[in-house]
């Protein structure tokens, strides 16, 4: 993982998390799409979310 610095507390300790289940993101115009879960990079010192991205971006083409 690249070197990061938390914008909230200046820590450089991060972990990965995932939002799934009802937190899936789906394309706006595809109501029956399963969409994709979200991957988060989280500061392990204060909990600030440094980055959020969908795991399967191809679902949005």
mmCIF file of the N, C-alpha and C atoms, coordinates in Angstrom:
data_MODEL
# 
_entry.id   MODEL 
# 
loop_
_atom_site.group_PDB 
_atom_site.id 
_atom_site.type_symbol 
_atom_site.label_atom_id 
_atom_site.label_alt_id 
_atom_site.label_comp_id 
_atom_site.label_asym_id 
_atom_site.label_entity_id 
_atom_site.label_seq_id 
_atom_site.pdbx_PDB_ins_code 
_atom_site.Cartn_x 
_atom_site.Cartn_y 
_atom_site.Cartn_z 
_atom_site.occupancy 
_atom_site.B_iso_or_equiv 
_atom_site.pdbx_formal_charge 
_atom_site.auth_seq_id 
_atom_site.auth_comp_id 
_atom_site.auth_asym_id 
_atom_site.auth_atom_id 
_atom_site.pdbx_PDB_model_num 
ATOM 1   N N  . UNK A 1 1  ? 0.848   -1.179 0.000   1.00 0.00 ? 1  UNK A N  1 
ATOM 2   C CA . UNK A 1 1  ? 0.000   0.000  0.000   1.00 0.00 ? 1  UNK A CA 1 
ATOM 3   C C  . UNK A 1 1  ? 0.895   1.243  0.000   1.00 0.00 ? 1  UNK A C  1 
ATOM 4   N N  . UNK A 1 2  ? 0.485   2.262  -0.716  1.00 0.00 ? 2  UNK A N  1 
ATOM 5   C CA . UNK A 1 2  ? 1.273   3.488  -0.796  1.00 0.00 ? 2  UNK A CA 1 
ATOM 6   C C  . UNK A 1 2  ? 1.344   4.181  0.554   1.00 0.00 ? 2  UNK A C  1 
ATOM 7   N N  . UNK A 1 3  ? 2.356   5.003  0.746   1.00 0.00 ? 3  UNK A N  1 
ATOM 8   C CA . UNK A 1 3  ? 2.517   5.758  1.990   1.00 0.00 ? 3  UNK A CA 1 
ATOM 9   C C  . UNK A 1 3  ? 1.447   6.845  2.049   1.00 0.00 ? 3  UNK A C  1 
ATOM 10  N N  . UNK A 1 4  ? 0.683   6.856  3.108   1.00 0.00 ? 4  UNK A N  1 
ATOM 11  C CA . UNK A 1 4  ? -0.385  7.844  3.294   1.00 0.00 ? 4  UNK A CA 1 
ATOM 12  C C  . UNK A 1 4  ? -0.198  8.551  4.627   1.00 0.00 ? 4  UNK A C  1 
ATOM 13  N N  . UNK A 1 5  ? -0.776  9.729  4.713   1.00 0.00 ? 5  UNK A N  1 
ATOM 14  C CA . UNK A 1 5  ? -0.828  10.468 5.969   1.00 0.00 ? 5  UNK A CA 1 
ATOM 15  C C  . UNK A 1 5  ? -2.271  10.883 6.171   1.00 0.00 ? 5  UNK A C  1 
ATOM 16  N N  . UNK A 1 6  ? -2.821  10.575 7.326   1.00 0.00 ? 6  UNK A N  1 
ATOM 17  C CA . UNK A 1 6  ? -4.213  10.905 7.617   1.00 0.00 ? 6  UNK A CA 1 
ATOM 18  C C  . UNK A 1 6  ? -4.393  12.421 7.681   1.00 0.00 ? 6  UNK A C  1 
ATOM 19  N N  . UNK A 1 7  ? -5.384  12.934 6.965   1.00 0.00 ? 7  UNK A N  1 
ATOM 20  C CA . UNK A 1 7  ? -5.620  14.383 6.971   1.00 0.00 ? 7  UNK A CA 1 
ATOM 21  C C  . UNK A 1 7  ? -6.254  14.864 8.276   1.00 0.00 ? 7  UNK A C  1 
ATOM 22  N N  . UNK A 1 8  ? -6.795  13.935 9.069   1.00 0.00 ? 8  UNK A N  1 
ATOM 23  C CA . UNK A 1 8  ? -7.438  14.325 10.322  1.00 0.00 ? 8  UNK A CA 1 
ATOM 24  C C  . UNK A 1 8  ? -6.486  14.316 11.516  1.00 0.00 ? 8  UNK A C  1 
ATOM 25  N N  . UNK A 1 9  ? -5.554  13.321 11.558  1.00 0.00 ? 9  UNK A N  1 
ATOM 26  C CA . UNK A 1 9  ? -4.712  13.199 12.753  1.00 0.00 ? 9  UNK A CA 1 
ATOM 27  C C  . UNK A 1 9  ? -3.225  13.047 12.447  1.00 0.00 ? 9  UNK A C  1 
ATOM 28  N N  . UNK A 1 10 ? -2.849  13.031 11.173  1.00 0.00 ? 10 UNK A N  1 
ATOM 29  C CA . UNK A 1 10 ? -1.459  12.925 10.710  1.00 0.00 ? 10 UNK A CA 1 
ATOM 30  C C  . UNK A 1 10 ? -0.818  11.552 10.962  1.00 0.00 ? 10 UNK A C  1 
ATOM 31  N N  . UNK A 1 11 ? -1.619  10.555 11.325  1.00 0.00 ? 11 UNK A N  1 
ATOM 32  C CA . UNK A 1 11 ? -1.095  9.202  11.492  1.00 0.00 ? 11 UNK A CA 1 
ATOM 33  C C  . UNK A 1 11 ? -0.756  8.610  10.124  1.00 0.00 ? 11 UNK A C  1 
ATOM 34  N N  . UNK A 1 12 ? 0.107   7.605  10.110  1.00 0.00 ? 12 UNK A N  1 
ATOM 35  C CA . UNK A 1 12 ? 0.395   6.910  8.855   1.00 0.00 ? 12 UNK A CA 1 
ATOM 36  C C  . UNK A 1 12 ? 0.060   5.425  8.969   1.00 0.00 ? 12 UNK A C  1 
ATOM 37  N N  . UNK A 1 13 ? -0.871  5.095  9.858   1.00 0.00 ? 13 UNK A N  1 
ATOM 38  C CA . UNK A 1 13 ? -1.294  3.716  10.077  1.00 0.00 ? 13 UNK A CA 1 
ATOM 39  C C  . UNK A 1 13 ? -2.702  3.512  9.511   1.00 0.00 ? 13 UNK A C  1 
ATOM 40  N N  . UNK A 1 14 ? -2.809  2.671  8.482   1.00 0.00 ? 14 UNK A N  1 
ATOM 41  C CA . UNK A 1 14 ? -4.077  2.463  7.799   1.00 0.00 ? 14 UNK A CA 1 
ATOM 42  C C  . UNK A 1 14 ? -4.399  0.991  7.657   1.00 0.00 ? 14 UNK A C  1 
ATOM 43  N N  . UNK A 1 15 ? -5.673  0.687  7.545   1.00 0.00 ? 15 UNK A N  1 
ATOM 44  C CA . UNK A 1 15 ? -6.151  -0.667 7.289   1.00 0.00 ? 15 UNK A CA 1 
ATOM 45  C C  . UNK A 1 15 ? -7.207  -0.630 6.206   1.00 0.00 ? 15 UNK A C  1 
ATOM 46  N N  . UNK A 1 16 ? -7.553  -1.813 5.689   1.00 0.00 ? 16 UNK A N  1 
ATOM 47  C CA . UNK A 1 16 ? -8.588  -1.918 4.661   1.00 0.00 ? 16 UNK A CA 1 
ATOM 48  C C  . UNK A 1 16 ? -9.865  -2.451 5.280   1.00 0.00 ? 16 UNK A C  1 
ATOM 49  N N  . UNK A 1 17 ? -10.986 -1.974 4.766   1.00 0.00 ? 17 UNK A N  1 
ATOM 50  C CA . UNK A 1 17 ? -12.288 -2.467 5.185   1.00 0.00 ? 17 UNK A CA 1 
ATOM 51  C C  . UNK A 1 17 ? -13.170 -2.611 3.961   1.00 0.00 ? 17 UNK A C  1 
ATOM 52  N N  . UNK A 1 18 ? -14.307 -3.240 4.130   1.00 0.00 ? 18 UNK A N  1 
ATOM 53  C CA . UNK A 1 18 ? -15.238 -3.420 3.026   1.00 0.00 ? 18 UNK A CA 1 
ATOM 54  C C  . UNK A 1 18 ? -16.661 -3.160 3.510   1.00 0.00 ? 18 UNK A C  1 
ATOM 55  N N  . UNK A 1 19 ? -17.430 -2.459 2.696   1.00 0.00 ? 19 UNK A N  1 
ATOM 56  C CA . UNK A 1 19 ? -18.856 -2.259 2.930   1.00 0.00 ? 19 UNK A CA 1 
ATOM 57  C C  . UNK A 1 19 ? -19.571 -3.142 1.932   1.00 0.00 ? 19 UNK A C  1 
ATOM 58  N N  . UNK A 1 20 ? -20.381 -4.055 2.425   1.00 0.00 ? 20 UNK A N  1 
ATOM 59  C CA . UNK A 1 20 ? -21.131 -4.891 1.507   1.00 0.00 ? 20 UNK A CA 1 
ATOM 60  C C  . UNK A 1 20 ? -22.547 -5.080 2.035   1.00 0.00 ? 20 UNK A C  1 
ATOM 61  N N  . UNK A 1 21 ? -23.244 -6.081 1.564   1.00 0.00 ? 21 UNK A N  1 
ATOM 62  C CA . UNK A 1 21 ? -24.637 -6.262 1.975   1.00 0.00 ? 21 UNK A CA 1 
ATOM 63  C C  . UNK A 1 21 ? -25.495 -5.154 1.390   1.00 0.00 ? 21 UNK A C  1 
ATOM 64  N N  . UNK A 1 22 ? -26.231 -4.439 2.219   1.00 0.00 ? 22 UNK A N  1 
ATOM 65  C CA . UNK A 1 22 ? -27.102 -3.359 1.751   1.00 0.00 ? 22 UNK A CA 1 
ATOM 66  C C  . UNK A 1 22 ? -26.325 -2.131 1.307   1.00 0.00 ? 22 UNK A C  1 
ATOM 67  N N  . UNK A 1 23 ? -25.023 -2.091 1.572   1.00 0.00 ? 23 UNK A N  1 
ATOM 68  C CA . UNK A 1 23 ? -24.195 -0.941 1.193   1.00 0.00 ? 23 UNK A CA 1 
ATOM 69  C C  . UNK A 1 23 ? -23.688 -1.035 -0.245  1.00 0.00 ? 23 UNK A C  1 
ATOM 70  N N  . UNK A 1 24 ? -24.113 -2.035 -0.998  1.00 0.00 ? 24 UNK A N  1 
ATOM 71  C CA . UNK A 1 24 ? -23.675 -2.145 -2.394  1.00 0.00 ? 24 UNK A CA 1 
ATOM 72  C C  . UNK A 1 24 ? -24.058 -0.894 -3.172  1.00 0.00 ? 24 UNK A C  1 
ATOM 73  N N  . UNK A 1 25 ? -23.181 -0.500 -4.077  1.00 0.00 ? 25 UNK A N  1 
ATOM 74  C CA . UNK A 1 25 ? -23.431 0.625  -4.972  1.00 0.00 ? 25 UNK A CA 1 
ATOM 75  C C  . UNK A 1 25 ? -23.828 0.027  -6.309  1.00 0.00 ? 25 UNK A C  1 
ATOM 76  N N  . UNK A 1 26 ? -24.878 0.552  -6.920  1.00 0.00 ? 26 UNK A N  1 
ATOM 77  C CA . UNK A 1 26 ? -25.317 0.056  -8.227  1.00 0.00 ? 26 UNK A CA 1 
ATOM 78  C C  . UNK A 1 26 ? -25.414 1.215  -9.195  1.00 0.00 ? 26 UNK A C  1 
ATOM 79  N N  . UNK A 1 27 ? -25.302 0.932  -10.488 1.00 0.00 ? 27 UNK A N  1 
ATOM 80  C CA . UNK A 1 27 ? -25.449 1.992  -11.488 1.00 0.00 ? 27 UNK A CA 1 
ATOM 81  C C  . UNK A 1 27 ? -26.840 2.620  -11.392 1.00 0.00 ? 27 UNK A C  1 
ATOM 82  N N  . UNK A 1 28 ? -26.936 3.904  -11.615 1.00 0.00 ? 28 UNK A N  1 
ATOM 83  C CA . UNK A 1 28 ? -28.193 4.642  -11.498 1.00 0.00 ? 28 UNK A CA 1 
ATOM 84  C C  . UNK A 1 28 ? -29.267 4.090  -12.426 1.00 0.00 ? 28 UNK A C  1 
ATOM 85  N N  . UNK A 1 29 ? -28.909 3.732  -13.641 1.00 0.00 ? 29 UNK A N  1 
ATOM 86  C CA . UNK A 1 29 ? -29.907 3.327  -14.631 1.00 0.00 ? 29 UNK A CA 1 
ATOM 87  C C  . UNK A 1 29 ? -30.119 1.815  -14.717 1.00 0.00 ? 29 UNK A C  1 
ATOM 88  N N  . UNK A 1 30 ? -29.539 1.048  -13.810 1.00 0.00 ? 30 UNK A N  1 
ATOM 89  C CA . UNK A 1 30 ? -29.679 -0.415 -13.839 1.00 0.00 ? 30 UNK A CA 1 
ATOM 90  C C  . UNK A 1 30 ? -30.241 -0.886 -12.499 1.00 0.00 ? 30 UNK A C  1 
ATOM 91  N N  . UNK A 1 31 ? -31.577 -0.871 -12.389 1.00 0.00 ? 31 UNK A N  1 
ATOM 92  C CA . UNK A 1 31 ? -32.242 -1.158 -11.123 1.00 0.00 ? 31 UNK A CA 1 
ATOM 93  C C  . UNK A 1 31 ? -32.040 -2.593 -10.638 1.00 0.00 ? 31 UNK A C  1 
ATOM 94  N N  . UNK A 1 32 ? -31.837 -3.544 -11.531 1.00 0.00 ? 32 UNK A N  1 
ATOM 95  C CA . UNK A 1 32 ? -31.702 -4.937 -11.134 1.00 0.00 ? 32 UNK A CA 1 
ATOM 96  C C  . UNK A 1 32 ? -30.255 -5.408 -11.101 1.00 0.00 ? 32 UNK A C  1 
ATOM 97  N N  . UNK A 1 33 ? -29.332 -4.493 -11.222 1.00 0.00 ? 33 UNK A N  1 
ATOM 98  C CA . UNK A 1 33 ? -27.909 -4.831 -11.168 1.00 0.00 ? 33 UNK A CA 1 
ATOM 99  C C  . UNK A 1 33 ? -27.514 -5.165 -9.730  1.00 0.00 ? 33 UNK A C  1 
ATOM 100 N N  . UNK A 1 34 ? -26.589 -6.118 -9.573  1.00 0.00 ? 34 UNK A N  1 
ATOM 101 C CA . UNK A 1 34 ? -26.093 -6.447 -8.241  1.00 0.00 ? 34 UNK A CA 1 
ATOM 102 C C  . UNK A 1 34 ? -25.086 -5.419 -7.745  1.00 0.00 ? 34 UNK A C  1 
ATOM 103 N N  . UNK A 1 35 ? -24.559 -4.614 -8.642  1.00 0.00 ? 35 UNK A N  1 
ATOM 104 C CA . UNK A 1 35 ? -23.626 -3.560 -8.260  1.00 0.00 ? 35 UNK A CA 1 
ATOM 105 C C  . UNK A 1 35 ? -22.326 -4.096 -7.714  1.00 0.00 ? 35 UNK A C  1 
ATOM 106 N N  . UNK A 1 36 ? -21.739 -3.366 -6.778  1.00 0.00 ? 36 UNK A N  1 
ATOM 107 C CA . UNK A 1 36 ? -20.437 -3.720 -6.238  1.00 0.00 ? 36 UNK A CA 1 
ATOM 108 C C  . UNK A 1 36 ? -20.326 -3.253 -4.795  1.00 0.00 ? 36 UNK A C  1 
ATOM 109 N N  . UNK A 1 37 ? -19.572 -4.004 -4.007  1.00 0.00 ? 37 UNK A N  1 
ATOM 110 C CA . UNK A 1 37 ? -19.295 -3.557 -2.645  1.00 0.00 ? 37 UNK A CA 1 
ATOM 111 C C  . UNK A 1 37 ? -18.228 -2.456 -2.693  1.00 0.00 ? 37 UNK A C  1 
ATOM 112 N N  . UNK A 1 38 ? -18.049 -1.786 -1.578  1.00 0.00 ? 38 UNK A N  1 
ATOM 113 C CA . UNK A 1 38 ? -17.086 -0.691 -1.477  1.00 0.00 ? 38 UNK A CA 1 
ATOM 114 C C  . UNK A 1 38 ? -15.887 -1.125 -0.641  1.00 0.00 ? 38 UNK A C  1 
ATOM 115 N N  . UNK A 1 39 ? -14.695 -0.778 -1.102  1.00 0.00 ? 39 UNK A N  1 
ATOM 116 C CA . UNK A 1 39 ? -13.461 -0.984 -0.351  1.00 0.00 ? 39 UNK A CA 1 
ATOM 117 C C  . UNK A 1 39 ? -13.050 0.352  0.252   1.00 0.00 ? 39 UNK A C  1 
ATOM 118 N N  . UNK A 1 40 ? -12.694 0.349  1.521   1.00 0.00 ? 40 UNK A N  1 
ATOM 119 C CA . UNK A 1 40 ? -12.293 1.574  2.201   1.00 0.00 ? 40 UNK A CA 1 
ATOM 120 C C  . UNK A 1 40 ? -10.883 1.444  2.765   1.00 0.00 ? 40 UNK A C  1 
ATOM 121 N N  . UNK A 1 41 ? -10.144 2.535  2.741   1.00 0.00 ? 41 UNK A N  1 
ATOM 122 C CA . UNK A 1 41 ? -8.868  2.644  3.432   1.00 0.00 ? 41 UNK A CA 1 
ATOM 123 C C  . UNK A 1 41 ? -9.149  3.539  4.636   1.00 0.00 ? 41 UNK A C  1 
ATOM 124 N N  . UNK A 1 42 ? -8.879  3.010  5.835   1.00 0.00 ? 42 UNK A N  1 
ATOM 125 C CA . UNK A 1 42 ? -9.297  3.658  7.074   1.00 0.00 ? 42 UNK A CA 1 
ATOM 126 C C  . UNK A 1 42 ? -8.090  3.891  7.984   1.00 0.00 ? 42 UNK A C  1 
ATOM 127 N N  . UNK A 1 43 ? -7.998  5.091  8.542   1.00 0.00 ? 43 UNK A N  1 
ATOM 128 C CA . UNK A 1 43 ? -6.954  5.381  9.523   1.00 0.00 ? 43 UNK A CA 1 
ATOM 129 C C  . UNK A 1 43 ? -7.237  4.565  10.784  1.00 0.00 ? 43 UNK A C  1 
ATOM 130 N N  . UNK A 1 44 ? -6.264  3.766  11.202  1.00 0.00 ? 44 UNK A N  1 
ATOM 131 C CA . UNK A 1 44 ? -6.472  2.930  12.379  1.00 0.00 ? 44 UNK A CA 1 
ATOM 132 C C  . UNK A 1 44 ? -6.282  3.703  13.689  1.00 0.00 ? 44 UNK A C  1 
ATOM 133 N N  . UNK A 1 45 ? -5.863  4.954  13.584  1.00 0.00 ? 45 UNK A N  1 
ATOM 134 C CA . UNK A 1 45 ? -5.708  5.788  14.774  1.00 0.00 ? 45 UNK A CA 1 
ATOM 135 C C  . UNK A 1 45 ? -7.009  6.515  15.117  1.00 0.00 ? 45 UNK A C  1 
ATOM 136 N N  . UNK A 1 46 ? -7.634  7.166  14.117  1.00 0.00 ? 46 UNK A N  1 
ATOM 137 C CA . UNK A 1 46 ? -8.821  7.980  14.413  1.00 0.00 ? 46 UNK A CA 1 
ATOM 138 C C  . UNK A 1 46 ? -10.084 7.540  13.670  1.00 0.00 ? 46 UNK A C  1 
ATOM 139 N N  . UNK A 1 47 ? -9.953  6.643  12.682  1.00 0.00 ? 47 UNK A N  1 
ATOM 140 C CA . UNK A 1 47 ? -11.127 6.154  11.962  1.00 0.00 ? 47 UNK A CA 1 
ATOM 141 C C  . UNK A 1 47 ? -11.490 6.937  10.717  1.00 0.00 ? 47 UNK A C  1 
ATOM 142 N N  . UNK A 1 48 ? -10.738 7.966  10.386  1.00 0.00 ? 48 UNK A N  1 
ATOM 143 C CA . UNK A 1 48 ? -11.002 8.757  9.169   1.00 0.00 ? 48 UNK A CA 1 
ATOM 144 C C  . UNK A 1 48 ? -10.903 7.854  7.940   1.00 0.00 ? 48 UNK A C  1 
ATOM 145 N N  . UNK A 1 49 ? -11.878 7.971  7.031   1.00 0.00 ? 49 UNK A N  1 
ATOM 146 C CA . UNK A 1 49 ? -11.836 7.218  5.780   1.00 0.00 ? 49 UNK A CA 1 
ATOM 147 C C  . UNK A 1 49 ? -11.005 8.013  4.781   1.00 0.00 ? 49 UNK A C  1 
ATOM 148 N N  . UNK A 1 50 ? -9.864  7.445  4.389   1.00 0.00 ? 50 UNK A N  1 
ATOM 149 C CA . UNK A 1 50 ? -8.940  8.129  3.484   1.00 0.00 ? 50 UNK A CA 1 
ATOM 150 C C  . UNK A 1 50 ? -9.302  7.890  2.019   1.00 0.00 ? 50 UNK A C  1 
ATOM 151 N N  . UNK A 1 51 ? -9.922  6.746  1.729   1.00 0.00 ? 51 UNK A N  1 
ATOM 152 C CA . UNK A 1 51 ? -10.230 6.398  0.351   1.00 0.00 ? 51 UNK A CA 1 
ATOM 153 C C  . UNK A 1 51 ? -11.403 5.429  0.327   1.00 0.00 ? 51 UNK A C  1 
ATOM 154 N N  . UNK A 1 52 ? -12.242 5.567  -0.690  1.00 0.00 ? 52 UNK A N  1 
ATOM 155 C CA . UNK A 1 52 ? -13.366 4.678  -0.889  1.00 0.00 ? 52 UNK A CA 1 
ATOM 156 C C  . UNK A 1 52 ? -13.465 4.382  -2.379  1.00 0.00 ? 52 UNK A C  1 
ATOM 157 N N  . UNK A 1 53 ? -13.573 3.091  -2.751  1.00 0.00 ? 53 UNK A N  1 
ATOM 158 C CA . UNK A 1 53 ? -13.692 2.746  -4.162  1.00 0.00 ? 53 UNK A CA 1 
ATOM 159 C C  . UNK A 1 53 ? -14.531 1.489  -4.315  1.00 0.00 ? 53 UNK A C  1 
ATOM 160 N N  . UNK A 1 54 ? -15.181 1.344  -5.467  1.00 0.00 ? 54 UNK A N  1 
ATOM 161 C CA . UNK A 1 54 ? -15.953 0.135  -5.726  1.00 0.00 ? 54 UNK A CA 1 
ATOM 162 C C  . UNK A 1 54 ? -14.999 -0.989 -6.096  1.00 0.00 ? 54 UNK A C  1 
ATOM 163 N N  . UNK A 1 55 ? -15.312 -2.203 -5.680  1.00 0.00 ? 55 UNK A N  1 
ATOM 164 C CA . UNK A 1 55 ? -14.444 -3.349 -5.961  1.00 0.00 ? 55 UNK A CA 1 
ATOM 165 C C  . UNK A 1 55 ? -14.556 -3.804 -7.415  1.00 0.00 ? 55 UNK A C  1 
ATOM 166 N N  . UNK A 1 56 ? -15.725 -3.614 -8.030  1.00 0.00 ? 56 UNK A N  1 
ATOM 167 C CA . UNK A 1 56 ? -15.947 -4.078 -9.407  1.00 0.00 ? 56 UNK A CA 1 
ATOM 168 C C  . UNK A 1 56 ? -16.389 -2.915 -10.294 1.00 0.00 ? 56 UNK A C  1 
ATOM 169 N N  . UNK A 1 57 ? -15.454 -2.044 -10.708 1.00 0.00 ? 57 UNK A N  1 
ATOM 170 C CA . UNK A 1 57 ? -15.825 -0.871 -11.505 1.00 0.00 ? 57 UNK A CA 1 
ATOM 171 C C  . UNK A 1 57 ? -16.420 -1.223 -12.868 1.00 0.00 ? 57 UNK A C  1 
ATOM 172 N N  . UNK A 1 58 ? -16.156 -2.434 -13.366 1.00 0.00 ? 58 UNK A N  1 
ATOM 173 C CA . UNK A 1 58 ? -16.712 -2.829 -14.671 1.00 0.00 ? 58 UNK A CA 1 
ATOM 174 C C  . UNK A 1 58 ? -18.235 -2.910 -14.647 1.00 0.00 ? 58 UNK A C  1 
ATOM 175 N N  . UNK A 1 59 ? -18.846 -3.012 -13.493 1.00 0.00 ? 59 UNK A N  1 
ATOM 176 C CA . UNK A 1 59 ? -20.314 -3.044 -13.378 1.00 0.00 ? 59 UNK A CA 1 
ATOM 177 C C  . UNK A 1 59 ? -20.943 -1.708 -13.770 1.00 0.00 ? 59 UNK A C  1 
ATOM 178 N N  . UNK A 1 60 ? -20.149 -0.662 -13.910 1.00 0.00 ? 60 UNK A N  1 
ATOM 179 C CA . UNK A 1 60 ? -20.662 0.674  -14.178 1.00 0.00 ? 60 UNK A CA 1 
ATOM 180 C C  . UNK A 1 60 ? -20.440 1.128  -15.620 1.00 0.00 ? 60 UNK A C  1 
ATOM 181 N N  . UNK A 1 61 ? -20.055 0.213  -16.490 1.00 0.00 ? 61 UNK A N  1 
ATOM 182 C CA . UNK A 1 61 ? -19.839 0.544  -17.907 1.00 0.00 ? 61 UNK A CA 1 
ATOM 183 C C  . UNK A 1 61 ? -21.152 0.579  -18.633 1.00 0.00 ? 61 UNK A C  1 
# 
